[in-house]
Structure formats: C-alpha cells, structure tokens
C-alpha cells in the first residue's frame, strides 16, 4: 500500500486539507474508488476504510493481479465532515456539482479540478454516493447512461437491482458523468445509510466491490456469486406522492413485496389523530424507497415502487 496526498489546500485558521489516496498494486490504472465528497457521508467513508483494510491483506497475500493498480480515496470533504455539515463550510457549495473543476475558480471548483486530475485515466471508477431523499431504500448501483459505459457491467457487482438513468442538464457537473466523458467506466454505488454506520450494508458493499474486481481480473479470488442482477430503467420506477399533509404512518418497508390495492401508508390529522388519507398500491411490486420522516407535506414523494 502506498499512501499519497492527491491534492492539498491551505487554510489560514486550520491545518491544510490534504486529500489522501491509497494505492495498491502497480501497472494499468484499473480501478479508482471514491468515498465521501460531502461532509455527512460517514457510511461512504467507512466503507472505503474497510475496502482499504481488505486490499492491504490481499496485497500482502499477493492477490492483486499483476499489472493492475487500484486507488481508494476515502474522504474528500473532511473540512465539512469535522463540523457535521453536508456541503462546503464557507459557501455551502457541493463538490459533486463542480466537475471537471477549474483550477482558478472557487474553492470547490479547485478541489474538483485537483481531484479529477488525479483520478482520470482509470478503466473503472466507483463512487459511493448518498441518496438525496430522506428515507429507507435498497442499496443499489446506478449508471448514468451516457453511451460510454456498458450497463451489463453492473451485473458484476451481484446486487439485486441496478438502475439506468438518462442524464439531466444538472448531471453534467457530477463526478460520474465527467468520469464517463473522459472514458472511465463509472458507476455510482448507493448505500442504504449516510449519516450512520450500518455494518451489514458496509460488509455487503465490500463483498460486492471485491466480486466486481474479481470478475474484471483486477484481484485474484473466488467468485462468490451474489444475486442475478435485474437491470431497471429509472423511468419504470413508480413514484407515489402524498395527497395530504400530516402525520405519516407507513405500513410497508423497503424491500417488501406488495399486491395491487394493498395499504402502503396512512396520513393522520396532526391535531385530531384521525386518518385523513390512505395511500394504496396501484400495482403489484416491490418497495424500493420509503419516506422515513414522521411528518410529510402534500405532494411529497412517499414511495418509489418497482412494478411487477
């Protein structure tokens, strides 16, 4: 293992912020794994730390395939992480909306530029991303379909579900999109936790990433199987919106199967406690996402369903 500083910025009030990378093996730039770009992505950083721990053992045992280099970057934005803030501490900008970066721009643009310069040229890239909505959902891998990466490759992670989505204009400044434009096969891996450590999810993520690298010939090992992954276009997912505001009382969990007409949740009057709305399933399917906060607003997304 070789620990190196990929990018550094100075601060007049705090120690320098050094973005650290951990390299394993040597030769072709085969795999780059990026963890926390945001200050609340604790689980994403933790999973990377466990991957580093695993790769150290594999390298000591001679199980990094000859001619392959792997780099892991556990955390980019630990300035924000130190104060429990999701975005950049000074101006609240998002590093993952600044790629490919600009070395004469704002601070987050400079960080994105410095990082991207170091991680270009890898054959495969995995970003551990965080879900933007409050709720429980199934861990999954997602591909922003630019035409540069083969969706079938997502099956090599061995997750139950993998999603394909068409990029939108605001996606063009994300790491995933720019990685692909610069010819890296890039995937976003969404863990089912962000602010908290979920040990089971972390163990599964490490196993899935190792499985992917075994199947690409980057590391030596036994293919441990996993699930037969179902590829789903994000357009097929059904979003269920609330019809009233109030106390939210769900009746199903993420990953649970349901039938058409089943009760998904009730919404209660927050003052009188009476049921003012019931949300029922429009089809048979599986709950992919479930809103988790006790209060919800009218027209907010309560569920995302995979129809069957």
C-alpha positions, 0 to 999 in steps of 0.5 A: 500500500502506498499512501499519497496526498492527491491534492492539498489546500491551505487554510489560514485558521486550520491545518491544510486539507490534504486529500489522501489516496491509497494505492495498491498494486502497480501497472494499468490504472484499473480501478479508482474508488471514491468515498465521501465528497460531502461532509455527512457521508460517514457510511461512504467513508467507512466503507472505503476504510474497510475496502482499504483494510481488505486490499492491504491483506490481499496485497500482502497475500499477493492477490492483486493481479499483476499489472493492475493498480487500484486507488481508494480515496476515502474522504474528500470533504473532511473540512465539512465532515469535522463540523457535521455539515453536508456541503462546503463550510464557507459557501455551502457549495457541493463538490459533486456539482463542480466537475471537471473543476477549474483550477482558478475558480472557487474553492470547490471548483479547485478541489474538483479540478485537483481531484479529477486530475488525479483520478482520470485515466482509470478503466473503472471508477466507483463512487459511493454516493448518498441518496438525496431523499430522506428515507429507507431504500435498497442499496443499489448501483446506478449508471448514468447512461451516457453511451460510454459505459456498458450497463451489463457491467453492473451485473458484476457487482451481484446486487439485486437491482441496478438502475439506468438513468438518462442524464439531466442538464444538472448531471453534467457537473457530477463526478460520474458523468465527467468520469464517463466523458473522459472514458472511465467506466463509472458507476455510482454505488448507493448505500442504504445509510449516510449519516450512520454506520450500518455494518451489514450494508458496509460488509455487503458493499465490500463483498460486492466491490471485491466480486466486481474486481474479481470478475474484471481480473483486477484481484485474484479470488473466488467468485462468490456469486451474489444475486442475478442482477435485474437491470431497471430503467429509472423511468419504470420506477413508480413514484407515489406522492402524498395527497395530504399533509400530516402525520405519516404512518407507513405500513410497508418497508423497503424491500417488501413485496406488495399486491395491487390495492394493498395499504402502503401508508396512512396520513393522520390529522396532526391535531385530531389523530384521525386518518385523513388519507390512505395511500394504496398500491396501484400495482403489484411490486416491490418497495424500493424507497420509503419516506422515513420522516414522521411528518410529510407535506402534500405532494411529497414523494412517499414511495418509489415502487418497482412494478411487477 
